[in-house]
Each structure stands twice: as structure tokens, then as C-alpha cells.
């Protein structure tokens, strides 16, 4: 669909949404009045900038259901966010909301060639977390056979992957790295012993370096999958071109803003993602600040789709670490580490404060074949990793080398940062 038609379609949906929220949602009615804006002021798509932002705190302040736009009798399902900090947020879905969620993922899976010939193993968590059920119903919609393994019991998951000829896996990148390690201990080679062809990885930031590591180890082609509990859950993926995550224009309107000023960023410029859900009934969102860091590309994709694309999520505005005045994202550290051949996947970031100065220590595992009992070899490797990190981050970092298997593994979202500064 041409850009002009996309804009027209989105404007009609936005106008309907704003009228509905102003009329039936007490919170957003009051927020609009507070900012001196009325639905009649929205005369074109660009006028969305007149509308106030929503944020996570709004959801917490209105917990559990004060933000809902329909009575409980119309709620089909609840999910609770898996947020790594703060009070979880409750999300409600009407039947139509669930259908839209499923349709979005079905389109995404179709764009990367998933269909009736595939067996898709869902190794996201099921239950209150949205990841498992989202991928599950999207896969069934396109005719794929679903293996709902959830997380944990990793050896059994690998056995089932082999026995049933699984062709696609959906999970966090950190859990797939864990599976690769466990498989190695079992004597299983993903390339030789499985039929895995695709991996849909998300729920946490990951880098191109991690993509290469996973693809080299498994022989599967890895795709970025994106969504948040507030949106509905995982909803969007890259296409076969892998040049950005496609956002269906009939489902969501995306903006990228400067997190400090709230002003829009130019296309291609990184900033904070802001989303407006154009079809949600139970839990509508208008200009919701996701806190994920990305950029938007509105040019047509080489695959032929004209929907906007967002770039790989590089971190979160609230995950940003400020070390001696330097902004650092964990994804930058991961990217640098995975360029060092001797480094395995797992790492931890430890923040401390001494004499009023912040210090960052990166604990990193070394591959078994690279681990040496010669002290001089380890000292040289540590110095090399510290040099690479300083070159990329513009800050001195202390590196601690760890033996294979020494650092914690994560079946859900990885928690890579331990901040001890407030304790010192």
C-alpha cells in the first residue's frame, strides 16, 4: 500500500481511537483536558504530537483495571507483564484483541516463510508471561505444528527437538545459547543432529554478534521478534531481508522521540520508541513510551512491504548505564565481547562505587578450547578484552575471566547487570 494510503488509513483509525478514549476512558479524558487538547484538534496524522504521552507509571497508578476501556464481562483473558523491575502491569484482552494479536504474528511468521511444513517449538514461558501463548497461536494460525515446551527441562527439550524434527524455535536468545551449551554436553550438534532451520528470538535486547554466534552454532537462520506485554505480547518480526522489524500500519503507529525533550527524531535516528495501538479494545494505548531504544525507517522494504520498520532494539532508556558521565548500554558490551573469538556467550556486568567513582567490571566466560592454565596467556587475553571494550565504550573496564559454565544461565529474560553502587 502506498505511503499516502497508509497515512490516510492510520489517521482514520487514530481519530476513532481518540474519540473513543476521550468519551469512555476517564484517565485519558482527564489527561487530554489537562493538556488542553480535544478530539476535534486531531485533523491529520501529524496532529498525534498534540496528544499527551502515556507511560508505565500511568499503568501502575491505575492498577489493576482502571485503564481498561471495556467492562470485565468483555475481557477474555488477562496477562501480567514480566517486567524486570517495578510492579507488574495487568493487561486485558477482548476476543478481538486476541484475534489481532494472533493475526499480527501470523503475518510476521508468514514473512519469514513459516507455514504448514514446519514444527515450531515454543520455548518462551507460558502462563502470565505473554511470550509463549503469543507465539503458540500465531504459529497455529499459519498452519505450523506447535511443540509447547515452555522453559526449563532443557535436555528433554533437545531430545524432543531431535525426535520430532523441529524446524523452528521461538525463545530468548540467552536461552538458545544455554540450549547450545547443554546440547554440547549431551554430544548433540545442532547442525548435524537436528533439523532446525529458523530461530525467532526476542524478549531481550541482542546484538548482531549474538545472531552470528547462534547461526554458526545451530545452522539456523535467526530472526528478531518484537513486542511488549503492553502492546499485547510478541507481535512483529523481521522479514527475510532482515533489515528492520516490520510494523503493520493497520495495527500500530510508531514514533521515535528524543527521550529528554519528547521531540520527534528524524527517520533513521535512534531514540525512544513510542507506540499507539490502533485496534486494541480492552487496553488502548496512545503515545505510550516503551523505553526501548530504536530508529524507524518508513521507506519501502526490498521484500515489497511498505509498512514502517524499526531497527533492532539496542537497549532501554532505563537500562542505560551512566559510568563516569559515559552512557553505556549492555548490548554494546555484548557486541564487543562476541567479536573476541575466545569469548563464550555468557557475561555479567558488575557496577561498584569506590571513593566516589563508578567502576564497571565485566565477567566473561572463556570457551573451553581457549582456557589455559598458563597465567601469562590469561593475562594477555584479559588485557585484549579490556582494550576492545575501552575502544568501543570510551571508558576503562575491568575484565574478570571465568571458566566455562561458571556464570549463571537464564531460562527467561537474562539479567546481566548487578548494580551495587547504592550499597557502597
C-alpha positions as CSV (number, residue, x, y, z in Angstrom):
1,X,0.0,0.0,0.0
2,X,1.4,3.4,-0.9
3,X,2.6,5.7,1.9
4,X,-0.2,8.2,1.3
5,X,-2.9,5.5,1.7
6,X,-1.2,4.1,4.8
7,X,-1.2,7.6,6.4
8,X,-4.9,8.0,5.5
9,X,-5.8,4.6,7.0
10,X,-3.9,5.3,10.1
11,X,-5.4,8.8,10.6
12,X,-9.0,7.3,10.4
13,X,-8.0,4.7,13.0
14,X,-6.3,7.3,15.2
15,X,-9.3,9.6,15.1
16,X,-11.7,6.8,16.0
17,X,-9.4,5.8,18.9
18,X,-9.0,9.3,20.3
19,X,-12.8,9.9,20.2
20,X,-13.4,6.6,21.9
21,X,-10.8,7.2,24.7
22,X,-12.0,10.7,25.3
23,X,-15.6,9.5,25.6
24,X,-15.1,6.3,27.6
25,X,-11.8,6.3,29.4
26,X,-11.8,8.5,32.4
27,X,-8.0,8.5,32.8
28,X,-7.3,9.6,29.2
29,X,-10.2,12.1,29.2
30,X,-8.7,13.8,32.2
31,X,-5.2,13.7,30.7
32,X,-6.4,15.3,27.4
33,X,-8.2,18.0,29.3
34,X,-5.1,18.6,31.4
35,X,-3.1,19.2,28.2
36,X,-5.8,21.3,26.6
37,X,-6.4,19.0,23.7
38,X,-9.8,17.8,22.3
39,X,-10.5,15.1,19.7
40,X,-11.6,17.9,17.3
41,X,-7.9,19.2,17.4
42,X,-6.7,16.0,15.6
43,X,-7.2,17.0,12.0
44,X,-4.3,15.0,10.4
45,X,-1.9,12.2,11.4
46,X,0.9,14.6,12.4
47,X,-1.5,16.1,15.0
48,X,-0.8,13.0,17.1
49,X,2.0,15.1,18.5
50,X,-0.6,17.2,20.2
51,X,-1.7,14.3,22.3
52,X,-0.1,13.6,25.7
53,X,2.2,10.7,26.3
54,X,1.4,7.6,28.4
55,X,4.0,5.7,30.4
56,X,4.4,2.7,32.6
57,X,3.7,4.7,35.8
58,X,0.3,5.5,34.5
59,X,-0.4,1.8,34.3
60,X,0.8,1.2,37.8
61,X,-1.1,4.1,39.2
62,X,-4.3,2.7,37.7
63,X,-3.7,-0.9,38.6
64,X,-5.4,-3.3,38.2
65,X,-8.2,-2.3,35.7
66,X,-8.8,1.4,35.9
67,X,-7.1,1.8,32.4
68,X,-9.4,-0.7,30.8
69,X,-11.9,0.6,28.2
70,X,-14.4,-2.2,28.4
71,X,-16.2,-3.9,31.3
72,X,-14.9,-7.1,32.8
73,X,-17.7,-9.0,31.1
74,X,-15.9,-8.3,27.8
75,X,-12.5,-9.4,29.0
76,X,-11.5,-12.8,27.6
77,X,-8.0,-13.1,29.1
78,X,-5.6,-11.4,31.5
79,X,-1.8,-11.4,31.3
80,X,0.7,-9.8,33.6
81,X,3.9,-8.2,32.5
82,X,7.2,-9.9,33.0
83,X,9.0,-6.6,33.8
84,X,12.4,-7.0,35.3
85,X,11.8,-4.0,37.7
86,X,8.9,-2.3,39.3
87,X,5.4,-3.5,39.9
88,X,4.0,-5.7,37.1
89,X,1.2,-4.3,35.0
90,X,-2.0,-6.1,34.2
91,X,-3.1,-6.3,30.5
92,X,-6.6,-7.3,29.5
93,X,-7.8,-8.7,26.1
94,X,-11.1,-8.9,24.4
95,X,-11.8,-11.6,21.9
96,X,-11.0,-9.2,19.1
97,X,-7.7,-8.2,20.8
98,X,-6.6,-11.8,20.9
99,X,-7.5,-12.2,17.2
100,X,-5.5,-9.1,16.3
101,X,-2.5,-10.4,18.3
102,X,-2.7,-13.8,16.5
103,X,-3.1,-12.1,13.1
104,X,-0.1,-9.9,13.6
105,X,2.2,-12.8,14.5
106,X,0.7,-14.9,11.7
107,X,1.7,-12.2,9.2
108,X,5.1,-12.0,10.8
109,X,5.7,-15.7,10.6
110,X,4.5,-15.8,7.0
111,X,7.0,-13.1,6.1
112,X,9.9,-15.4,7.1
113,X,8.5,-18.5,5.4
114,X,6.9,-20.4,8.4
115,X,4.0,-22.5,7.4
116,X,2.3,-25.9,7.4
117,X,5.5,-27.8,6.8
118,X,7.1,-26.5,10.0
119,X,7.2,-27.8,13.5
120,X,7.7,-24.8,15.8
121,X,9.0,-25.3,19.3
122,X,7.8,-22.6,21.7
123,X,10.4,-22.2,24.5
124,X,9.1,-19.0,25.8
125,X,7.4,-19.1,29.2
126,X,3.7,-19.9,29.2
127,X,1.2,-18.6,31.8
128,X,1.1,-14.9,32.9
129,X,4.0,-14.1,30.5
130,X,2.8,-13.3,27.0
131,X,5.6,-14.8,25.0
132,X,4.6,-18.4,25.0
133,X,0.9,-18.1,24.1
134,X,1.5,-15.4,21.6
135,X,4.0,-17.4,19.5
136,X,1.8,-20.5,20.0
137,X,-1.4,-19.1,18.5
138,X,0.5,-17.2,15.7
139,X,2.2,-20.5,14.7
140,X,-1.1,-22.4,14.7
141,X,-2.7,-19.6,12.6
142,X,-0.2,-20.2,9.7
143,X,-0.7,-24.0,9.9
144,X,2.5,-24.9,11.7
145,X,2.6,-27.7,14.2
146,X,3.4,-26.4,17.7
147,X,5.5,-28.0,20.4
148,X,4.7,-26.1,23.6
149,X,7.8,-26.9,25.7
150,X,8.0,-23.6,27.6
151,X,11.2,-23.0,29.5
152,X,13.3,-25.5,31.6
153,X,14.0,-29.2,31.3
154,X,16.5,-28.3,28.6
155,X,17.8,-31.8,28.0
156,X,14.3,-33.1,27.3
157,X,13.6,-30.1,25.0
158,X,16.7,-31.0,23.0
159,X,15.6,-34.7,22.8
160,X,12.1,-33.7,21.6
161,X,13.6,-31.3,19.1
162,X,15.5,-34.2,17.6
163,X,12.8,-36.8,17.9
164,X,10.0,-34.7,16.3
165,X,12.2,-32.9,13.7
166,X,11.6,-29.4,15.0
167,X,12.3,-26.8,12.2
168,X,11.7,-23.5,14.1
169,X,12.3,-22.4,17.7
170,X,10.9,-19.4,19.4
171,X,12.7,-18.3,22.6
172,X,15.0,-15.7,24.2
173,X,18.5,-15.6,22.6
174,X,20.1,-16.3,26.0
175,X,18.0,-19.5,26.4
176,X,19.1,-20.7,23.0
177,X,22.7,-20.1,23.9
178,X,22.1,-22.2,27.0
179,X,20.5,-24.9,24.9
180,X,23.6,-24.9,22.6
181,X,25.8,-25.4,25.7
182,X,23.6,-28.2,27.1
183,X,23.4,-29.9,23.7
184,X,27.2,-29.9,23.5
185,X,27.5,-31.7,26.9
186,X,24.9,-34.2,25.6
187,X,27.1,-34.8,22.5
188,X,24.4,-33.2,20.3
189,X,25.4,-31.0,17.4
190,X,22.6,-28.7,16.3
191,X,23.8,-28.7,12.7
192,X,24.3,-32.4,12.5
193,X,21.7,-33.8,14.8
194,X,18.6,-31.5,14.4
195,X,16.5,-30.2,11.5
196,X,16.4,-26.7,12.9
197,X,16.2,-24.1,10.1
198,X,14.9,-20.9,11.8
199,X,15.0,-19.2,15.3
200,X,12.7,-16.4,16.3
201,X,14.5,-14.7,19.1
202,X,13.3,-11.9,21.3
203,X,12.1,-10.6,24.8
204,X,15.5,-9.2,25.5
205,X,18.0,-7.0,23.5
206,X,20.5,-8.9,21.5
207,X,23.2,-8.0,19.0
208,X,24.3,-8.9,15.5
209,X,27.2,-10.6,17.2
210,X,24.8,-12.8,19.1
211,X,23.0,-13.6,15.8
212,X,26.2,-14.7,14.2
213,X,27.1,-16.8,17.2
214,X,23.7,-18.6,17.2
215,X,23.7,-19.1,13.5
216,X,27.2,-20.5,13.5
217,X,26.4,-22.9,16.3
218,X,23.0,-24.1,15.0
219,X,23.0,-23.6,11.3
220,X,19.6,-22.0,11.7
221,X,18.7,-18.5,10.4
222,X,17.9,-16.2,13.3
223,X,15.2,-13.5,13.2
224,X,14.4,-10.7,15.6
225,X,10.9,-10.9,17.1
226,X,9.5,-7.9,19.0
227,X,6.6,-7.0,21.2
228,X,5.8,-6.0,24.8
229,X,3.2,-7.0,27.3
230,X,1.6,-3.6,27.0
231,X,1.2,-3.9,23.2
232,X,-0.2,-7.5,23.6
233,X,2.9,-9.6,23.6
234,X,5.3,-10.6,20.8
235,X,3.7,-9.3,17.6
236,X,6.3,-8.4,14.9
237,X,9.4,-9.9,13.2
238,X,11.9,-9.1,10.6
239,X,11.2,-10.4,7.1
240,X,13.6,-12.5,5.0
241,X,15.6,-9.3,4.3
242,X,16.4,-8.9,8.0
243,X,16.6,-5.1,7.6
244,X,14.3,-4.0,10.3
245,X,11.2,-5.3,12.1
246,X,8.0,-4.7,10.1
247,X,5.2,-2.9,12.0
248,X,1.8,-3.4,10.3
249,X,0.4,0.0,9.8
250,X,-3.2,-1.0,10.5
251,X,-2.3,-2.3,13.9
252,X,0.2,0.1,15.4
253,X,1.5,3.6,14.8
254,X,5.2,4.2,15.7
255,X,7.1,7.3,16.7
256,X,10.7,7.6,17.8
257,X,11.4,10.6,20.1
258,X,14.3,12.2,21.9
259,X,13.8,10.8,25.4
260,X,14.9,14.0,27.0
261,X,12.9,16.5,25.0
262,X,10.0,14.4,23.7
263,X,10.6,15.9,20.2
264,X,10.5,13.5,17.2
265,X,13.7,12.0,15.9
266,X,14.4,12.0,12.2
267,X,13.9,8.7,10.4
268,X,17.0,6.6,10.9
269,X,18.0,8.5,14.1
270,X,17.9,6.5,17.4
271,X,15.7,7.4,20.2
272,X,12.9,6.1,22.4
273,X,10.1,4.1,20.8
274,X,6.5,5.5,21.3
275,X,3.6,3.4,20.2
276,X,-0.1,3.9,19.6
277,X,-2.2,0.7,19.3
278,X,-4.8,1.4,16.7
279,X,-7.0,-1.7,17.2
280,X,-6.9,-2.5,20.9
281,X,-10.2,-2.6,22.6
282,X,-9.7,-3.6,26.3
283,X,-6.4,-1.8,26.9
284,X,-5.8,1.0,24.4
285,X,-2.5,2.8,24.3
286,X,-2.0,6.3,22.8
287,X,1.6,7.5,22.6
288,X,2.9,5.0,25.1
289,X,6.6,5.4,25.9
290,X,8.0,1.9,25.6
291,X,11.5,3.0,26.7
292,X,13.1,0.7,24.1
293,X,15.8,2.4,22.0
294,X,15.5,2.1,18.2
295,X,15.0,4.0,15.0
296,X,12.3,4.0,12.3
297,X,12.6,3.5,8.6
298,X,9.5,4.4,6.5
299,X,11.0,3.6,3.1
300,X,9.6,0.5,1.3
301,X,11.5,-2.7,2.1
302,X,13.2,-4.8,-0.5
303,X,10.7,-7.6,0.3
304,X,8.0,-5.4,-1.2
305,X,6.2,-4.4,2.0
306,X,5.6,-0.7,2.6
307,X,4.9,-0.9,6.3
308,X,7.3,1.0,8.6
309,X,10.2,-0.8,10.1
310,X,12.0,-0.3,13.4
311,X,15.7,-1.2,13.8
312,X,17.0,-3.8,16.3
313,X,16.3,-2.8,19.9
314,X,19.7,-1.8,21.2
315,X,18.6,-1.3,24.9
316,X,16.2,0.6,27.0
317,X,16.4,4.2,28.1
318,X,16.1,2.9,31.7
319,X,18.7,0.2,31.1
320,X,21.3,2.8,30.1
321,X,24.2,2.8,32.5
322,X,25.9,6.0,33.2
323,X,29.5,5.4,34.2
324,X,31.6,8.5,34.9
325,X,29.4,10.5,32.6
326,X,29.6,8.0,29.8
327,X,26.3,6.4,28.5
328,X,26.7,2.6,28.2
329,X,24.2,0.0,27.1
330,X,24.6,-3.7,27.9
331,X,24.1,-4.5,24.2
332,X,27.2,-2.6,23.4
333,X,29.2,-4.7,25.8
334,X,27.7,-7.9,24.3
335,X,28.5,-6.8,20.8
336,X,32.1,-6.1,21.7
337,X,32.6,-9.4,23.6
338,X,31.2,-11.5,20.8
339,X,33.8,-10.1,18.4
340,X,36.5,-11.7,20.5
341,X,36.9,-15.3,19.3
342,X,38.0,-16.7,22.6
343,X,34.8,-15.5,24.4
344,X,31.8,-17.6,25.0
345,X,28.3,-16.1,25.2
346,X,27.6,-15.6,29.0
347,X,28.7,-12.4,30.7
348,X,27.7,-10.3,33.7
349,X,28.2,-6.6,34.4
350,X,29.0,-5.6,38.0
351,X,28.8,-1.9,38.9
352,X,30.5,-0.6,42.1
353,X,31.5,2.7,43.6
354,X,34.8,3.4,45.3
355,X,36.0,6.8,46.5
356,X,33.0,8.5,44.8
357,X,33.9,7.0,41.4
358,X,31.9,4.4,39.5
359,X,33.6,1.3,38.3
360,X,32.4,-1.4,35.9
361,X,33.6,-5.0,36.0
362,X,32.6,-7.3,33.2
363,X,32.8,-11.0,34.0
364,X,33.1,-13.1,30.9
365,X,33.3,-16.9,30.2
366,X,36.1,-18.2,28.0
367,X,35.5,-21.0,25.5
368,X,36.9,-24.4,26.8
369,X,39.4,-24.6,24.0
370,X,40.7,-21.1,24.8
371,X,41.0,-21.6,28.6
372,X,44.6,-22.0,29.6
373,X,46.4,-22.9,32.8
374,X,49.2,-20.6,31.8
375,X,48.8,-17.3,33.7
376,X,50.5,-15.2,31.1
377,X,48.0,-16.4,28.4
378,X,45.1,-15.4,30.6
379,X,46.6,-12.1,31.5
380,X,47.2,-11.3,27.8
381,X,43.6,-12.3,26.9
382,X,42.2,-10.2,29.7
383,X,44.2,-7.2,28.6
384,X,43.0,-7.7,25.0
385,X,39.3,-7.8,26.0
386,X,39.7,-4.7,28.2
387,X,41.3,-2.9,25.3
388,X,38.5,-3.8,23.0
389,X,35.8,-2.7,25.5
390,X,37.6,0.6,26.1
391,X,37.9,1.2,22.3
392,X,34.2,0.7,21.8
393,X,32.8,2.2,25.0
394,X,35.3,5.0,25.6
395,X,35.6,4.0,29.2
396,X,38.0,1.8,31.1
397,X,36.5,-1.5,32.1
398,X,37.9,-4.3,34.4
399,X,37.5,-7.7,33.0
400,X,37.3,-10.9,35.0
401,X,37.8,-14.2,33.1
402,X,35.6,-17.0,34.2
403,X,35.8,-20.8,33.5
404,X,33.2,-22.4,31.2
405,X,29.9,-22.8,33.0
406,X,30.8,-20.6,35.9
407,X,28.4,-17.7,35.2
408,X,24.6,-18.1,35.8
409,X,22.3,-19.2,33.0
410,X,18.8,-17.8,32.4
411,X,15.7,-19.7,31.1
412,X,13.7,-16.5,30.7
413,X,14.9,-13.0,30.3
414,X,18.6,-12.6,31.1
415,X,19.6,-10.3,34.0
416,X,23.1,-9.2,33.1
417,X,23.6,-6.2,35.4
418,X,24.3,-6.2,39.1
419,X,24.4,-2.6,40.4
420,X,26.0,-2.4,43.9
421,X,26.7,1.3,43.8
422,X,23.9,2.3,46.2
423,X,25.2,-0.2,48.7
424,X,28.6,1.5,48.9
